[in-house]
Amino acid sequence: MGARANCRDGFLAGSDAERLSDLQAAFDDPATDAVWALRGGYGTGRIVDDLALARMRTDPIPFLGFSDNTVLHARLTALGVVSFHAPHPTAEGPTPHDEWFARVLTRPEAAGRLPGDPGETLVSGQAEGRLVGGNLALLASLSGTCDAVSARDRILVIEDVGEPPYRIDRMLVQLRRAGTTAGVAGLAFGRFTDVPGADDEGVRRVLREFAETLGVPSVMGLPVGHAPDNTVLPLGAHARLDADRGTLEITEPAVV
């Protein structure tokens, strides 16, 4: 664990300098086999521009996390490095002992179809491409920055928590208008949990309308996001989305 992991600075887990120091040390230490974020929250965007990722260009190691760590996933995807949208070790969900986790993180083989129940078809069809994405609020916040995501020829993964339908719609529209979704191959919506007013049907309408506007194969309800069944996804790895069956399949090894 980072030397300053228990620090506090207002609404942040330590000052920018403290958090950057821990993260930089973790990536730079040759004894580090993987970097696993303890939690999400907020603050990665404040330090990512000062983070040196030279090692990840030549000797990449797994980076694991989700939510606010979408910022780092975007940076690593741009470098051509596979990173892992994964539960934090302090959260409920898969552990290194779970078969899927082990298959994706430790075996140099295509992991195959995501476990769990199929998702719900929004727009039928099949799509192939590398996975990109993460938390919707963070993807929207990257618009207009040097880490703005491009989903061209890729399968865009999106999830979020605690957002009402109108805000989900606003952020999706922002991604479309910013060019993030231009040329996207397919949409893989994960969980949208803790919706205010329990307006899950409102969220479903927003996602369906967005998918139909883009007109690409789309599925919602995949086991990815702020929920106990948050399944590890290798962002940057090649995958196949079968929207008719509601499945997402990892078709190449995520590790070597």
C-alpha positions as CSV (number, residue, x, y, z in Angstrom):
1,M,0.0,0.0,0.0
2,G,1.2,3.5,-0.8
3,A,3.0,5.3,2.0
4,R,0.5,8.1,2.1
5,A,-2.6,6.1,1.5
6,N,-4.2,7.1,4.8
7,C,-3.6,10.9,4.2
8,R,-6.5,13.3,4.0
9,D,-6.7,16.8,2.6
10,G,-10.3,18.1,2.5
11,F,-12.3,16.0,0.1
12,L,-9.1,14.4,-1.3
13,A,-7.1,11.4,0.0
14,G,-4.1,13.6,0.6
15,S,-2.7,16.6,-1.3
16,D,-2.0,16.4,-5.0
17,A,1.7,16.0,-4.3
18,E,1.2,13.2,-1.8
19,R,-1.1,11.2,-4.1
20,L,1.1,11.8,-7.1
21,S,4.2,10.7,-5.2
22,D,2.5,7.4,-4.2
23,L,1.2,6.7,-7.7
24,Q,4.5,7.6,-9.3
25,A,6.5,5.4,-6.9
26,A,4.1,2.5,-7.6
27,F,4.6,2.7,-11.4
28,D,8.4,3.2,-11.1
29,D,9.3,0.5,-8.6
30,P,10.7,-2.5,-10.6
31,A,9.4,-4.7,-7.8
32,T,5.8,-3.7,-8.6
33,D,4.0,-6.3,-10.6
34,A,0.7,-4.4,-10.8
35,V,-0.9,-1.1,-9.6
36,W,-4.3,-1.5,-8.0
37,A,-6.2,1.6,-7.0
38,L,-7.7,1.4,-3.5
39,R,-10.8,3.4,-4.5
40,G,-12.2,5.9,-6.9
41,G,-13.9,9.1,-5.7
42,Y,-12.3,12.2,-7.2
43,G,-9.0,13.7,-7.9
44,T,-7.1,11.7,-10.5
45,G,-7.6,14.4,-13.1
46,R,-5.7,16.9,-10.8
47,I,-2.5,14.9,-11.0
48,V,-2.5,12.9,-14.2
49,D,-0.6,15.5,-16.3
50,D,2.3,15.2,-13.9
51,L,2.4,11.4,-13.9
52,A,5.3,10.0,-15.9
53,L,4.4,6.7,-17.5
54,A,7.6,5.9,-19.3
55,R,7.7,2.4,-17.8
56,M,4.3,1.6,-19.2
57,R,5.6,2.3,-22.7
58,T,8.4,-0.3,-22.5
59,D,7.6,-2.7,-19.7
60,P,3.8,-2.4,-19.0
61,I,2.3,-3.8,-15.8
62,P,-1.5,-4.1,-15.1
63,F,-3.3,-1.1,-13.7
64,L,-6.6,-1.9,-12.0
65,G,-9.4,0.3,-10.9
66,F,-12.6,2.0,-12.1
67,S,-14.8,5.1,-11.5
68,D,-12.4,8.1,-11.1
69,N,-9.6,5.9,-12.4
70,T,-11.3,6.2,-15.8
71,V,-8.9,9.1,-16.3
72,L,-5.9,6.8,-16.1
73,H,-7.5,4.2,-18.3
74,A,-8.0,6.9,-20.9
75,R,-4.3,7.9,-20.7
76,L,-3.1,4.2,-20.9
77,T,-5.5,3.4,-23.8
78,A,-4.0,6.3,-25.7
79,L,-0.5,4.8,-25.1
80,G,-1.7,1.5,-26.5
81,V,-1.5,-0.2,-23.1
82,V,-4.2,-2.6,-21.9
83,S,-5.5,-1.6,-18.4
84,F,-8.2,-3.3,-16.3
85,H,-11.6,-1.8,-15.4
86,A,-11.9,-3.6,-12.1
87,P,-13.3,-3.4,-8.6
88,H,-11.2,-1.8,-6.0
89,P,-9.8,-4.1,-3.3
90,T,-12.0,-2.4,-0.7
91,A,-15.2,-2.9,-2.6
92,E,-17.5,-5.9,-2.9
93,G,-16.9,-7.9,-6.0
94,P,-14.4,-10.1,-7.8
95,T,-11.1,-10.9,-6.0
96,P,-7.9,-12.4,-7.3
97,H,-9.3,-15.8,-6.3
98,D,-12.3,-15.6,-8.6
99,E,-11.9,-17.7,-11.8
100,W,-12.7,-14.8,-14.2
101,F,-10.4,-12.4,-12.5
102,A,-7.5,-14.9,-12.7
103,R,-8.3,-15.8,-16.3
104,V,-8.2,-12.2,-17.5
105,L,-5.2,-11.0,-15.3
106,T,-2.9,-14.0,-15.3
107,R,-3.5,-16.2,-18.4
108,P,-2.1,-15.4,-21.8
109,E,-5.2,-16.5,-23.6
110,A,-8.5,-14.9,-24.8
111,A,-10.8,-14.8,-21.7
112,G,-14.0,-15.4,-23.7
113,R,-17.5,-14.3,-22.8
114,L,-18.2,-12.2,-19.7
115,P,-19.8,-14.3,-17.0
116,G,-23.3,-13.6,-15.8
117,D,-26.7,-13.0,-17.4
118,P,-26.8,-11.5,-20.9
119,G,-27.5,-7.8,-21.3
120,E,-30.6,-6.3,-22.8
121,T,-30.6,-5.6,-26.6
122,L,-31.0,-1.9,-27.5
123,V,-29.9,-2.0,-31.1
124,S,-29.4,-5.4,-32.7
125,G,-26.3,-6.5,-34.6
126,Q,-22.7,-7.5,-34.0
127,A,-19.6,-5.4,-33.5
128,E,-15.9,-6.0,-33.0
129,G,-13.2,-3.6,-31.8
130,R,-11.0,-2.8,-28.9
131,L,-12.7,-1.8,-25.6
132,V,-12.5,1.8,-24.4
133,G,-14.4,3.8,-21.8
134,G,-15.4,3.6,-18.2
135,N,-17.4,5.9,-16.0
136,L,-19.7,8.3,-17.9
137,A,-19.2,11.3,-15.7
138,L,-15.4,11.0,-16.1
139,L,-15.6,10.4,-19.8
140,A,-17.6,13.6,-20.1
141,S,-15.2,15.5,-18.0
142,L,-12.3,14.5,-20.3
143,S,-14.0,16.2,-23.3
144,G,-11.9,19.1,-24.4
145,T,-8.8,17.8,-22.6
146,C,-5.7,16.1,-23.9
147,D,-7.2,12.8,-22.6
148,A,-10.5,13.1,-24.5
149,V,-11.5,9.6,-25.6
150,S,-12.1,8.5,-29.2
151,A,-14.3,5.5,-29.7
152,R,-13.8,5.3,-33.4
153,D,-13.8,1.6,-34.5
154,R,-14.0,0.6,-30.8
155,I,-16.6,-0.8,-28.5
156,L,-17.5,2.0,-26.0
157,V,-18.1,0.8,-22.4
158,I,-20.1,3.1,-20.2
159,E,-21.4,2.9,-16.6
160,D,-22.3,5.3,-13.8
161,V,-23.8,5.6,-10.3
162,G,-26.2,8.0,-8.6
163,E,-27.2,9.9,-11.8
164,P,-30.8,10.8,-12.8
165,P,-31.8,10.2,-16.4
166,Y,-31.6,13.9,-17.5
167,R,-27.9,14.1,-16.3
168,I,-27.1,10.8,-18.0
169,D,-28.7,12.2,-21.2
170,R,-26.7,15.4,-20.8
171,M,-23.4,13.6,-20.5
172,L,-24.1,11.3,-23.4
173,V,-25.1,14.2,-25.6
174,Q,-21.8,15.9,-24.6
175,L,-19.8,12.8,-25.7
176,R,-21.7,12.8,-29.0
177,R,-21.2,16.5,-29.7
178,A,-17.5,16.4,-28.6
179,G,-16.9,13.6,-31.2
180,T,-16.1,10.9,-28.7
181,T,-18.7,8.6,-30.3
182,A,-17.9,9.4,-34.0
183,G,-17.3,6.1,-35.8
184,V,-18.0,4.0,-32.7
185,A,-18.4,0.3,-33.5
186,G,-20.7,-0.6,-30.6
187,L,-22.1,0.4,-27.2
188,A,-21.7,-1.8,-24.1
189,F,-23.6,-0.1,-21.3
190,G,-22.9,-1.5,-17.9
191,R,-24.8,-0.9,-14.6
192,F,-26.4,2.5,-13.8
193,T,-27.0,2.1,-10.1
194,D,-28.5,4.1,-7.3
195,V,-30.6,6.2,-9.7
196,P,-32.4,9.0,-7.8
197,G,-36.1,8.2,-7.4
198,A,-35.3,4.6,-8.6
199,D,-36.1,5.9,-12.1
200,D,-34.5,2.9,-13.9
201,E,-37.1,3.0,-16.7
202,G,-36.1,6.6,-17.3
203,V,-32.5,5.5,-17.6
204,R,-33.5,2.7,-20.0
205,R,-35.3,5.2,-22.2
206,V,-32.3,7.5,-22.3
207,L,-29.8,4.7,-23.2
208,R,-32.1,3.3,-25.8
209,E,-32.6,6.7,-27.5
210,F,-28.9,7.3,-27.5
211,A,-28.1,3.9,-29.0
212,E,-30.8,4.3,-31.7
213,T,-29.5,7.8,-32.5
214,L,-26.0,6.3,-33.1
215,G,-27.4,3.3,-34.9
216,V,-24.8,0.8,-33.8
217,P,-25.1,-2.6,-32.0
218,S,-25.8,-1.8,-28.4
219,V,-26.5,-3.6,-25.1
220,M,-27.3,-2.4,-21.6
221,G,-27.1,-4.1,-18.2
222,L,-23.7,-5.8,-18.6
223,P,-22.1,-6.7,-15.2
224,V,-19.8,-3.7,-15.2
225,G,-19.9,-0.8,-12.8
226,H,-20.8,0.3,-9.3
227,A,-22.4,-3.0,-8.3
228,P,-21.3,-6.2,-6.6
229,D,-21.0,-8.0,-9.9
230,N,-18.5,-5.5,-11.3
231,T,-16.6,-7.8,-13.8
232,V,-13.0,-7.2,-14.7
233,L,-12.7,-5.8,-18.3
234,P,-9.4,-5.4,-20.1
235,L,-9.7,-2.0,-21.7
236,G,-7.7,-1.8,-24.9
237,A,-8.2,-5.5,-25.6
238,H,-10.1,-6.7,-28.7
239,A,-13.7,-7.8,-28.1
240,R,-16.8,-8.9,-29.8
241,L,-20.2,-7.5,-28.9
242,D,-23.3,-9.6,-30.0
243,A,-26.2,-7.3,-29.3
244,D,-28.7,-9.9,-30.4
245,R,-27.6,-12.3,-27.6
246,G,-26.6,-9.5,-25.2
247,T,-23.1,-10.8,-24.8
248,L,-19.6,-9.3,-24.8
249,E,-16.6,-11.6,-25.5
250,I,-12.9,-10.9,-25.0
251,T,-11.2,-12.3,-28.1
252,E,-7.5,-11.8,-27.4
253,P,-5.2,-12.2,-24.4
254,A,-5.0,-9.2,-22.1
255,V,-1.6,-10.2,-20.7
256,V,1.5,-11.9,-22.2
